[in-house]
Amino acid sequence: MEYSWCIQHHVLVLSMLLVLVWMNMTSLEALPVDTKVVVRSLSDKPITIHCKSSEDDLGVHTLSNQQSFDWHFKPNIWGSTSFDCDIQTAYGSGYYNVYDDNKDGVCSPNCVWEVSNTGPCLNSNRPGTKFCEQWRKK
């Protein structure tokens, strides 16, 4: 009889702990974290861009000079949110990682990518600092 009570007690305590953990995770997920990614064309010719994460496909967009495509999202609580874009231009093309939780601080909360004749550049949170990449295919 005492053994049965002990098992019931452990099950009750474990259940309460699981409920507390679940409540904590759902409250973390609801934090108002908002990240904006902007891809802006600086090229004199149109560019085609297709961005997606493991959960969201943002579709294919064509941008002319000085046009931008932007989206908002909340990074997940596991720190694994990542967006990649396939960028096609008359000057070159490539597949680029435009947001990654593992690189937090480089562009959060706003990531602004500019696409030029030589390749895409990320404007950093540090004033006057850009991280540029060359076209992967010409």
C-alpha positions as CSV (number, residue, x, y, z in Angstrom):
1,M,0.0,0.0,0.0
2,E,2.8,2.4,0.9
3,Y,4.6,1.5,-2.3
4,S,1.5,2.5,-4.4
5,W,1.2,5.8,-2.6
6,C,4.9,6.6,-3.3
7,I,4.5,5.9,-7.1
8,Q,1.4,8.1,-7.2
9,H,3.3,10.9,-5.4
10,H,6.2,10.7,-7.9
11,V,3.8,10.7,-10.8
12,L,2.0,13.8,-9.4
13,V,5.3,15.6,-8.8
14,L,6.6,14.7,-12.3
15,S,3.3,15.9,-13.9
16,M,3.5,19.2,-12.1
17,L,7.1,19.7,-13.2
18,L,6.1,19.0,-16.8
19,V,3.3,21.5,-16.6
20,L,5.6,24.2,-15.2
21,V,8.2,23.5,-17.9
22,W,5.5,23.7,-20.6
23,M,4.2,27.0,-19.2
24,N,7.7,28.4,-19.1
25,M,8.3,27.4,-22.8
26,T,5.0,28.9,-24.0
27,S,5.7,32.2,-22.2
28,L,9.2,32.4,-23.7
29,E,7.8,31.8,-27.2
30,A,5.3,34.7,-26.7
31,L,8.0,37.3,-26.0
32,P,7.8,40.2,-28.5
33,V,10.9,39.5,-30.4
34,D,10.6,40.8,-34.0
35,T,13.3,40.6,-36.6
36,K,13.0,42.3,-40.0
37,V,15.0,41.3,-43.0
38,V,15.2,43.6,-45.9
39,V,16.7,42.8,-49.3
40,R,17.2,45.9,-51.4
41,S,18.3,45.9,-55.0
42,L,21.0,48.4,-55.9
43,S,21.6,46.9,-59.3
44,D,20.4,48.7,-62.5
45,K,18.9,45.3,-63.7
46,P,16.1,43.4,-62.0
47,I,17.0,40.6,-59.5
48,T,15.0,37.5,-58.6
49,I,15.0,36.4,-55.0
50,H,13.5,33.3,-53.3
51,C,13.8,33.2,-49.5
52,K,12.8,30.4,-47.1
53,S,13.4,28.8,-43.8
54,S,12.7,25.2,-42.7
55,E,9.2,26.3,-41.8
56,D,8.3,29.2,-44.2
57,D,8.7,29.6,-48.0
58,L,8.4,33.3,-48.8
59,G,8.0,32.8,-52.5
60,V,9.8,34.2,-55.5
61,H,10.0,38.0,-55.9
62,T,11.5,40.2,-58.6
63,L,13.0,43.5,-57.5
64,S,14.0,46.5,-59.7
65,N,16.6,49.1,-58.7
66,Q,15.9,50.5,-55.2
67,Q,13.0,48.2,-54.5
68,S,13.0,46.0,-51.4
69,F,11.4,42.9,-50.1
70,D,11.0,42.5,-46.4
71,W,9.5,40.2,-43.9
72,H,9.0,39.9,-40.1
73,F,9.3,36.8,-37.9
74,K,9.8,35.7,-34.4
75,P,12.8,33.5,-33.9
76,N,12.0,30.2,-32.2
77,I,12.9,29.5,-28.6
78,W,15.5,26.9,-29.6
79,G,17.7,29.4,-31.3
80,S,17.6,27.6,-34.6
81,T,15.8,30.0,-36.8
82,S,17.5,30.4,-40.1
83,F,16.5,32.0,-43.5
84,D,18.3,31.4,-46.8
85,C,17.8,33.3,-50.0
86,D,18.5,32.2,-53.6
87,I,19.5,35.5,-55.4
88,Q,19.6,35.6,-59.2
89,T,21.0,38.7,-61.1
90,A,22.5,39.5,-64.5
91,Y,25.9,39.9,-62.7
92,G,25.8,36.6,-60.7
93,S,23.8,34.4,-58.4
94,G,24.0,32.3,-55.3
95,Y,22.3,30.9,-52.2
96,Y,23.0,33.0,-49.1
97,N,22.1,32.6,-45.4
98,V,20.5,36.0,-44.6
99,Y,19.5,35.3,-41.0
100,D,20.8,32.8,-38.5
101,D,20.1,32.8,-34.7
102,N,23.7,31.5,-34.2
103,K,25.0,34.8,-35.6
104,D,22.8,36.8,-33.3
105,G,24.1,40.3,-32.7
106,V,25.4,40.8,-36.3
107,C,22.1,42.2,-37.6
108,S,19.4,41.6,-35.0
109,P,16.7,43.1,-34.6
110,N,17.0,44.4,-38.2
111,C,18.9,42.6,-41.0
112,V,19.4,44.8,-44.1
113,W,20.9,43.1,-47.1
114,E,21.8,45.2,-50.2
115,V,22.3,43.5,-53.5
116,S,24.7,45.1,-55.9
117,N,26.6,44.2,-59.1
118,T,29.4,42.5,-57.0
119,G,27.2,40.6,-54.6
120,P,25.1,40.9,-51.5
121,C,26.2,42.9,-48.4
122,L,24.8,42.7,-44.9
123,N,24.7,46.1,-43.1
124,S,25.8,45.3,-39.6
125,N,24.5,46.8,-36.3
126,R,28.0,48.4,-36.0
127,P,27.8,51.7,-37.8
128,G,29.8,51.9,-41.0
129,T,30.3,48.1,-41.1
130,K,29.2,45.9,-43.9
131,F,29.8,42.2,-44.5
132,C,29.9,41.6,-48.2
133,E,30.0,38.4,-50.2
134,Q,30.9,37.8,-53.8
135,W,28.6,36.1,-56.3
136,R,29.0,32.4,-56.0
137,K,28.1,31.8,-59.7
138,K,28.8,34.2,-62.6
